[in-house]
Amino acid sequence: MTYPIEKFKDIETPFYYYDSDILRHTLRTISEEISKHIGFHVHYAIKANANPDVLNIIKEYNLGADCVSGGEIERSINSGFPAKKVVYAGVGKADWEIELALDYDIFCFNVESLEELAIINEIAEKKEKIAKVCFRINPNVVAHTHASITTGLAENKFGIALQDIHKAIKVAKALKNIEFIGLHFHIGSQILDMDDFIALCNRINEIQDDLEVKGIKLKIINVGGGLGIDYNNPSENLIPNFKLYFDTYAKYLQLREGQEVHFELGRSVTGQMGSLITKVLYIKHSSTKKFAILDAGMTDLVRPALYQAHHKIINLSSTEVKETYDVVGPICESSDIFAKDILLPKLHRGDYVALQSAGAYGEIMASQYNCRKLPIGYLSDKL
Ligand SMILES: Cc1ncc(COP(=O)(O)O)c(C=O)c1O
């Protein structure tokens, strides 16, 4: 990954830098790989990065949009994603959000409870519409990732419990304004071990076999997202292994005639194309440590503070002999730390530093805590 530092001089730090070549390369790879599998469809998970310039590029590659709020539905449709390719999940859909989704005639609601199903039916009836619905099932499959981004265990708040599938489908089929079309799953994020996805496939196969005995057919199987990226060595593994990922599903998921498989990829699409660019404010010496205090903090990139995420940090301004630093932000929280005891070429006030692999769950999760400005995302094409 290269950084046009000369062009950075006119931009206020901290900011996100998005490399459009990497994004396009990633999207081309996804397109090539899914074209090898009949019935595979990818929805980009808007939650990972909803920067309008980024969405503008993603929508060119014919992906659908995976949304979890009315705001994301608006954002994706305004960015040119067709409503008929929008799927909408979330445990707490508000009435106005359901109305909005129905008004746009989105492809499908991923419904997470029977309580929600009843409200969707009620609102659809008032609008004289039929809502297409997949049930999000909690498959109770372990994902070997951080506890805060595991979603498919019985203890998680997401989805309908395995044992309630039959009841849920029976209820859905009896509702006049609901069309039940399939099942939805999402076991977690930043998953690199294909065995976790194989475990999901095996669980889905069991569910399908069981449903078939009762004469229930599924048009859609949505397996969610979750493919991880290499945070340790981004340059060596810039493009996630989409071939292995899609081939794994093709091999282990027992599809029925005409069935579609939908994917909801977020991190693996936008993660590696983005870096948080920040400047060193001070090098502070304590009796035991040397702190590199950046002008970016947890308000700009919360992942390290929220779930101990690691982002590779590089010094863009110097190649001097390496020294050991704790790299921290300016926020008044002890958890505002990006890395401890790492070796970096000697840092000076004003040096540019990049926190890599920050294109997903970075800018979109920024906050104004401490009354700070929100970081702006710049696409390389536009600099
Ligand atoms: C339902 C659902 N689908 C897709 C995603 C995207 O996951 P990822 O960014 O790991 O691909 C998420 C992430 O939380 C999710 O909750």
The ligand as a Tripos MOL2 file, in Angstrom:
@<TRIPOS>MOLECULE
LIG
   16    16     1     0     0
SMALL
NO_CHARGES

@<TRIPOS>ATOM
      1 C1        -26.2930   -9.6600   10.0890 C.3       1 LIG1
      2 C2        -24.9330   -9.2650    9.6650 C.ar      1 LIG1
      3 N1        -24.5560   -9.4970    8.4050 N.ar      1 LIG1
      4 C3        -23.3210   -9.1510    7.9650 C.ar      1 LIG1
      5 C4        -22.4080   -8.5370    8.7820 C.ar      1 LIG1
      6 C5        -21.0670   -8.1520    8.2250 C.3       1 LIG1
      7 O1        -20.0800   -8.8970    8.7990 O.3       1 LIG1
      8 P1        -18.5690   -8.7950    8.3180 P.3       1 LIG1
      9 O2        -18.1850   -7.3730    8.2960 O.co2     1 LIG1
     10 O3        -17.8140   -9.5710    9.3300 O.co2     1 LIG1
     11 O4        -18.4910   -9.4240    6.9510 O.co2     1 LIG1
     12 C6        -22.7390   -8.2930   10.1220 C.ar      1 LIG1
     13 C7        -21.7580   -7.6870   11.0230 C.2       1 LIG1
     14 O5        -21.9350   -7.4590   12.1600 O.2       1 LIG1
     15 C8        -24.0450   -8.6580   10.5720 C.ar      1 LIG1
     16 O6        -24.4240   -8.4150   11.8140 O.3       1 LIG1
@<TRIPOS>BOND
     1     1     2 1
     2     2     3 ar
     3     2    15 ar
     4     3     4 ar
     5     4     5 ar
     6     5     6 1
     7     5    12 ar
     8     6     7 1
     9     7     8 1
    10     8     9 2
    11     8    10 1
    12     8    11 1
    13    12    13 1
    14    12    15 ar
    15    13    14 2
    16    15    16 1
@<TRIPOS>SUBSTRUCTURE
     1 LIG1         1 GROUP 0 **** ****
